[in-house]
Amino acid sequence: MPVNWKVYTFDELDVHLLYAILALRQEVFVVEQTCWYLDADGKDQAALHVVGTREGKVVAYTRILQKGISYPEYASIGRVITAPSARGQGLGRPLMQESIRILYERYGVQPIKIGAQAHLQSFYGSLGFVGVGEIYDEDGIPHRSMLLDAPVAEEEGA
C-alpha cells in the first residue's frame, strides 16, 4: 500500500491529525526511547509538518524549521520518525527526500543541519549529510550534528 505524503503548516493541521502526530512522537521519542523531555517545545507553530499516511494512519513524519529557529545559520529537519508498525518498509529514505524537497521548495535551496542519532550517521550520509563536530549526548542517546550542503545549480545550456 503506497504512502500519501502531504505537507502542512501548523494552522493547516486539524486537531485529529495534530493529535496523531503528537501521540506518535510521544510513543517513540518519550516512551520507547525513554527520553524525558518536553516534545511540545514551541517550535511546531513555526514548522512545516511532513506527514506520510497509509490507510488514514500516520506512518512517517518530519518537522521542517526555517533558518534561525533551531540553528542560527541553518534550516533544519527534525523529529524524524517512522511508526513502529511501519518500520522496515523503506520509508526513511522517501521521508527524508520529500522533506529536503519541500524545504528547498518553500524556503529556498540552502544548507540543512540536523541532529542525528549517532547510529544513523551512515543512513543520513547516504542522503548527502556530512558529520560535523563530536558526538554528543542528547537525552541519553548519542547524537551527531550533520550538514547537507546546498546543491550547486547547473549552468543553463551546459
C-alpha positions in Angstrom: 0.0 0.0 0.0 1.6 3.4 -1.0 2.2 6.2 1.4 0.5 9.5 0.8 2.9 12.4 1.5 1.5 15.8 2.5 2.9 19.0 4.0 1.1 21.2 6.4 1.6 24.4 8.3 0.7 24.3 11.9 -2.6 26.1 11.2 -3.5 23.6 8.5 -3.3 20.6 10.9 -6.8 19.6 12.1 -7.0 18.5 15.7 -7.2 14.8 14.8 -4.0 14.9 12.7 -2.2 17.0 15.3 -3.2 14.5 18.0 -2.0 11.6 15.8 1.4 13.3 15.2 1.9 14.2 18.9 0.9 10.7 20.0 3.4 9.1 17.6 6.2 11.4 18.7 5.5 10.6 22.3 5.2 6.9 21.7 8.6 6.7 20.1 10.7 9.6 21.5 9.4 9.7 25.0 8.2 6.2 25.8 10.1 3.8 23.5 13.4 5.8 23.7 12.8 6.8 27.3 13.8 10.4 26.6 12.1 12.5 29.3 11.8 15.9 27.5 9.2 18.4 26.6 8.3 17.5 23.0 5.9 20.4 22.7 8.8 22.9 22.6 7.0 25.9 21.0 8.6 25.3 17.5 5.7 23.4 16.0 3.8 26.6 15.3 6.6 27.8 13.1 7.3 24.5 11.4 6.2 22.7 8.2 5.0 19.2 9.1 5.7 16.5 6.5 3.2 13.7 7.1 3.1 10.3 5.5 -0.1 8.4 5.8 -1.3 5.0 4.8 -4.9 4.0 5.1 -5.6 7.1 7.1 -2.9 6.4 9.7 0.3 8.5 10.3 3.3 6.2 9.4 6.1 8.7 8.9 6.7 12.3 9.9 9.3 15.2 10.0 9.3 18.7 11.2 11.0 21.3 9.0 12.2 24.6 10.5 13.4 27.7 8.7 16.9 29.0 9.3 17.2 30.7 12.6 14.7 28.6 14.6 16.8 25.6 15.7 20.1 26.8 14.4 21.1 30.4 13.7 22.7 29.7 10.4 20.8 26.7 9.1 17.4 25.4 8.2 16.7 22.1 9.8 14.7 18.8 9.6 13.9 17.2 12.9 11.5 14.9 14.8 12.2 12.3 12.0 10.1 9.3 12.8 8.7 6.1 11.3 5.8 4.5 13.2 6.8 1.2 14.8 4.1 -0.6 12.7 5.8 0.7 9.5 9.4 0.1 10.3 11.5 -2.0 7.9 9.3 -0.9 5.0 11.8 1.5 3.4 10.0 4.7 4.5 13.0 6.6 5.9 14.6 7.5 2.6 11.5 8.8 0.8 10.5 10.6 4.0 13.8 12.5 4.1 13.9 13.0 0.3 10.4 14.5 0.4 11.4 16.7 3.5 14.5 18.0 1.7 12.5 18.7 -1.5 9.8 20.6 0.5 12.4 22.6 2.5 14.1 23.7 -0.8 10.7 24.5 -2.4 9.3 26.5 0.5 12.4 28.2 1.9 14.9 28.1 -1.0 17.9 25.9 -1.7 20.2 26.2 1.3 22.4 24.2 3.7 20.4 22.0 6.2 21.6 21.0 9.6 20.2 18.0 11.6 20.9 16.5 15.0 21.1 12.8 14.0 21.2 9.8 16.3 24.8 8.6 16.0 23.9 5.1 14.9 22.0 6.6 11.9 25.1 8.6 10.5 25.6 6.2 7.6 21.9 6.5 6.6 22.0 10.3 6.6 25.4 10.1 4.9 23.8 8.2 2.1 21.5 11.2 1.6 24.5 13.6 1.4 24.7 14.7 5.0 28.2 15.0 6.5 29.0 14.7 10.2 30.4 17.8 11.9 31.8 18.1 15.4 31.9 15.5 18.0 29.3 13.0 19.1 27.2 14.5 22.0 24.6 13.2 24.4 21.1 14.3 23.9 18.6 12.8 26.4 20.8 9.8 27.0 21.2 9.0 23.2 24.5 9.7 21.3 23.9 12.3 18.5 26.0 13.9 15.9 25.4 17.2 14.1 25.3 16.7 10.3 25.1 19.2 7.4 23.7 18.9 3.9 25.3 21.5 1.7 23.0 23.2 -0.8 23.4 21.5 -4.2 25.2 23.6 -6.8 22.8 24.7 -9.6 23.7 23.5 -13.0 24.5 26.3 -15.5 21.9 26.8 -18.2 22.9 25.3 -21.5 25.6 23.2 -20.1 
